[in-house]
C-alpha cells in the first residue's frame, strides 16, 4: 500500500481548515485516513496555533516510505522536519534529475 501525507479540507464555505493525514494514495482527498497527524488553520492569527503537527508520527511515516504532497512537504519543512525530496513530474523535473532547461543546456554543450 502506497501511503501519502496530504491535507484533507474541512470546515464550511469560506472558513476552511485542513487536517494533515496519512492516507492510502488511491483514496480520494477527503476519504478514509490511516492516521490523523495534525491540522492547519490558515485563519488563526496565532502562528503557534496555525499549524499543529505530531512531528514524531510524521517522521515515522516518512521513514517507512510515505510520500508527502508538495504542500504538506513545505509545511513540514517550516515546522522543522527535514526529509529528502523526491523528484516529481509536477515540479518539472525529469527522470534524470534535471529540469528541461538544464537538459537543453547540456545538449547544446555537447554539440
PyMOL commands that set and color helices and strands:
alter all, ss='L'
color gray80, all
select helices_A, chain A and resi 47-50+55-63+70-79+89-91+100-110
alter helices_A, ss='H'
color red, helices_A
select strands_A, chain A and resi 3-12+15-24+35-40+51-53+67-68
alter strands_A, ss='S'
color yellow, strands_A
deselect
rebuild
show_as cartoon
